């Protein structure tokens, strides 16, 4: 036979629940009207158009990789730089123009 019992809620738990509900209601409007405390340095920004014709907004001081190039926004001006090649091994630069000789040691 199964018996059913109701759970007793103490006064402390009830008060904590009610206060928690009021805290959530009090905080909700504050988060809805929050402002950005850390805007981009210098403000403003730039818009770059990629190869497909889409406008890309860029914040001031931000660097973005677009179409194989690094696009930067500095004080409202666009700076485009070609990205460095990846996995390229460069020969060492030696003074005198001679390459080192590899020999077997005995």
C-alpha positions in Angstrom: 0.0 0.0 0.0 1.4 3.4 -1.0 0.8 6.4 1.2 1.0 9.9 0.1 2.4 12.6 2.3 2.8 16.3 1.8 6.1 18.0 2.2 6.4 20.5 5.0 8.0 23.7 4.1 9.7 25.5 7.0 9.3 29.2 7.4 13.0 29.8 6.6 12.8 27.9 3.2 9.6 29.8 2.3 11.1 33.2 3.1 14.3 32.3 1.1 12.2 31.3 -1.9 10.2 34.5 -1.9 13.3 36.6 -1.5 15.0 34.8 -4.3 12.0 35.4 -6.6 12.0 39.1 -5.7 15.8 39.3 -6.4 15.4 37.9 -9.9 12.6 40.4 -10.6 14.7 43.3 -9.3 17.8 42.3 -11.4 16.0 41.7 -14.7 15.4 45.4 -15.6 19.0 46.3 -14.7 20.3 43.7 -17.2 17.9 44.9 -19.9 19.3 48.5 -19.8 23.0 47.6 -19.4 25.5 49.8 -21.2 28.9 48.9 -22.6 31.6 50.1 -20.2 34.5 49.2 -22.5 33.8 50.7 -26.0 36.4 50.2 -28.7 39.4 52.4 -28.3 39.0 55.6 -30.3 35.4 54.7 -31.2 34.2 54.4 -34.8 35.0 51.6 -37.1 35.4 50.7 -40.7 33.5 48.7 -43.3 35.3 46.4 -45.7 33.7 44.8 -48.8 34.9 41.3 -49.5 35.3 39.6 -52.9 31.7 38.4 -52.9 30.4 42.0 -52.3 29.4 41.5 -48.7 30.1 44.4 -46.3 32.1 43.4 -43.2 32.0 45.8 -40.2 35.3 46.1 -38.4 35.8 47.8 -35.0 38.6 50.3 -34.6 41.8 48.5 -33.7 40.5 45.1 -34.9 42.3 42.8 -37.4 40.2 40.4 -39.5 41.2 37.7 -41.9 39.3 38.1 -45.2 39.9 36.6 -48.6 43.4 35.5 -47.7 44.4 39.0 -46.5 44.6 40.6 -43.1 42.2 43.6 -43.0 42.8 46.1 -40.2 40.9 49.2 -39.1 43.0 52.0 -37.7 41.4 55.3 -36.8 38.7 54.9 -39.4 41.1 53.8 -42.2 41.3 50.4 -43.8 44.8 48.7 -44.0 45.1 45.6 -46.1 48.1 43.3 -45.6 48.8 40.0 -47.4 48.9 37.2 -44.9 52.3 35.4 -44.5 52.5 32.0 -46.1 52.2 29.0 -43.9 54.7 26.2 -43.5 57.4 27.9 -45.5 61.0 26.8 -44.7 63.5 29.5 -45.5 67.2 28.8 -46.0 69.5 30.4 -43.4 71.0 33.7 -44.3 74.8 33.6 -44.0 77.4 36.3 -44.3 79.8 36.0 -47.2 77.3 34.0 -49.4 78.8 30.6 -48.6 76.7 27.6 -47.5 77.9 25.3 -44.7 79.6 22.1 -45.8 78.3 18.9 -44.4 80.9 16.3 -43.7 80.9 12.9 -41.9 82.8 12.9 -38.6 85.0 9.9 -37.9 
